[in-house]
């Protein structure tokens, strides 16, 4: 799955990628050993599922925006921006969380997706953006460093990095 018809971009969740979203998230859940039961209800009313994820919503106790990274009808991954930090998010979680589904991993998508997400953070007025990752997640560490991440210790078992969007 390396050939994209059009450049990938961040968008609000959309029904255009229904089939590839469901297949990609199923593959992700199976790989990570997480439950897949939520995919049934998502597939039954994908329009409603998408509508619940669009716009600014309160998640983790803060305003948050979810984006999907897509190319045409191909869903590649999700990026979440938390507009503020709670004390808990300052230790683990940070401003931005992201993942790329298995068919699209190791192709540079996460690096480009985070770069696009940092541009969104800048538009939100965030001068510094906190990202965290598990110490053993070397792929995520490389993505964060490639986007200008500066290490800032550890919190609740996660490595912390600050990025100044430019």
N, C-alpha and C positions, 0 to 999 in steps of 0.2 A: 504494500500500500504506500508506495513512495511517490506515485504520480498524482499531482494535483492539477486539476483543470484551471483553477484560478487561485490566486494567492490567499493563504489563510488569513483570517481576521477575527477580532473579537466582536461579538454581537450579543445583544440580549438573547436569552433563550428563544428558539424559534421552532415551529413545527416542520420546517423544511428538512430538518435532519432526523426526523423520527426514526427511521429504520437504523441508520448508523449510530444514533444515540443509544437506542436500546441494545443493539449488538455490542457496542463498545463498552457500555457500562456493565453489561452481563459479563463480558470477558474480564473486566477489571475486578468485579466482585468475586468471580471464580478464582482468579489469580491470587487475590488477597484473602480468600477464605471468608468473605463477608456474605451476609444473607442477600438473597436475590428476590425475595418475595415482593418487595416494593416495586419491582419492574413490571409485575402483572398489572397493578392498578395504574401505573404510569402509562403503560401501553393501552389500557382500556379507554382512558380519557387523556390522550397526550396533549390535546389543546388546553384542557384544564390544568394539567401538570405544568405545562409551559407558562401559562398565565400566572400561576402561583410563584414562579421564579423570576418574573420580569419586574423591573423597577427597583426602587430602593425599599428594602424590607428590613425589619428589625430581626437580626439573628445574633446570637451570642450576647444579647443585651445592647447591641449598637446598630446604627444604620449600616446596612451592607448592600452591595450590588453584586449580582452574579452575572458573569459573562460566559458564553460558550465560544470556543475557538473552532471555527469552521472553515471549510473550503467547499463551496457549492453545496451539495447534499451530504458532505462528509463531516461528521462530528469528530473532532480531534481531542478535545479536552474541555475542562472547566477551570475558570479562574474566579475567585471570590475576593472582593475588596471590602474590608471592614473599615469604615470611615473614621472610626475612633478606636481607642484602646481602653479596655478595662484593665485593672491590675492583673487579672488572670491572663488576658491576651498579651500583656506586656511580657509575661514570663514564657508563655507557650501559645503559639497560634499567630500572633502578629497581625499586621494589616492585610496581608495577602496570603491566600492559600491557592494551590493549583494542582491539577493532575492531568496527565495525558493518558488516554486509554491505550491498552497494549498494542493494538495494530499499528499505532503511530509513534511509539517510543523509539528513542535513539536515532532521531532524524533531525534534531535541532528545534523541534516544535516548542518544547517547553521554554527554551531560551528566548525565542521570538515572542511567545505568548506572554511571558513575564515582561519583556520590554514593552509590549503594547499595554499591558496592565499598569506599568509604571507611568506611562503617558496619561492613562485615566486617573491615576492617583494624583498626578500633578494638576490635572484639570479640577480635581476635588479640593485643591489647595493644600495637599499634604506635602510639607517641606522635607520630611524624612519618613521613610517607610520601613517598618520592621517586618522581617521574615524570619521564620524559625524552621528548623528541620531536625529530624532525628540524626544523631551523630553517624549512624551507619548508612544513611541515605546519601551516598557519594554523588549520585546523579543530580539530586536536588542541590547539593552543595555547589557543584560545578555550574549549574544554571544560575544560582544566586551570585556567585563570584563573577561569572561572565557578564552580569548586569550591574556590576559595581558594588556588590555586597562587601561590607566591612565587618569582620567578626567582632562580636561584643559579648563574649562569654556564653553562659549557659543558664537556662531556667527550666525547672521541672523536667529535666531529662532531654531538653532540646537545645541545640546550638542556635544562637541568636545572631542576626546580621542586620545592619542598617544600610539602606540605600537612599541616596539623595537623587530624586528624579530630576532629569535635565532635559 
